[in-house]
Amino acid sequence: MTTQAIEARYGELATSDCCLSCGTAVGLCDAKPGQVCVDLGSGRGTDVLRLAEVVGPTGHAYGIDVTDAMLDQAQKTAAKLGVTNATFRRGTLEALPLPSDTADWVLSNCVLNHATDKAATWHEIARILRPGGRFVVSDIYAVGDIPDEYRNDAAYVAECWAGAVSRDAYLGHIRGAGFTEIRVVEESAPYEKGKASVASFTVSGRKFERCCF
Ligand SMILES: C[S@@+](CC[C@H](N)C(=O)[O-])C[C@H]1O[C@@H](n2cnc3c(N)ncnc32)[C@H](O)[C@@H]1O
């Protein structure tokens, strides 16, 4: 699916102050000074800048986003605040612009539903996490079926509902990427968004750490 529709929608929202989140992923992240955090679909950069403060000068926070206007906005805010341990990079969820085994934490808020290939996205998350690293992701899932006419329409996907998959499929993608300790830590009641019934949840998990025997 083209990213043009994503860039068109989120380019317009880059300088607005409307809430684009659907959970409290960053608040549930227990990053420590010196660690490396990555926020996928970092938008205006608020969560990355918060994480940069938590991990301090010996750590680093990365924001990955596909919309140039969002990256510009985030970089401007970082510069204004004098934040030097945050980096914003252009990239897509299915091909993250970071080396393997980089991150102690991967965060994301209301983004992964946009991914064209959810399985590839979760494998990318597993790739960039260090063994034993953790993710906390807030997102939406579909409560009923989303007809193909909406699912295949890039503009509806960019509206943050038509790309949603079922709760079972969502957790299946996470399991399929080899994660352990998978927990749903918060979850909403179903609500209507666009032309679909969806719910929001926050899921955490850990990359398997191979032991030494
Ligand atoms: C709903 S906003 C959420 C922004 C931010 N996480 C927040 O909570 O404020 C979705 C963000 O994900 C980005 N995005 C959507 N699809 C993406 C993709 N395939 N790859 C990278 N970023 C994507 C958009 O550009 C946008 O900044």
The ligand as a Gaussian input file, in Angstrom:
#p B3LYP/6-31G(d) Opt

LIG

0 1
 C       -1.859000       8.357000      14.606000
 S       -0.273000       9.055000      14.338000
 C        0.501000       8.698000      15.911000
 C        1.677000       9.586000      16.200000
 C        2.325000       9.389000      17.579000
 N        2.716000       8.007000      17.796000
 C        1.408000       9.847000      18.673000
 O        0.972000       9.021000      19.505000
 O        1.124000      11.050000      18.717000
 C        0.479000       7.896000      13.246000
 C        1.921000       8.219000      12.852000
 O        2.463000       7.069000      12.219000
 C        3.120000       7.419000      11.027000
 N        3.029000       6.266000      10.116000
 C        1.904000       5.745000       9.589000
 N        2.197000       4.674000       8.828000
 C        3.537000       4.516000       8.884000
 C        4.448000       3.587000       8.286000
 N        4.013000       2.607000       7.481000
 N        5.758000       3.702000       8.561000
 C        6.206000       4.703000       9.385000
 N        5.391000       5.621000       9.970000
 C        4.077000       5.521000       9.709000
 C        2.391000       8.658000      10.537000
 O        3.187000       9.452000       9.686000
 C        2.053000       9.354000      11.845000
 O        3.060000      10.237000      12.249000

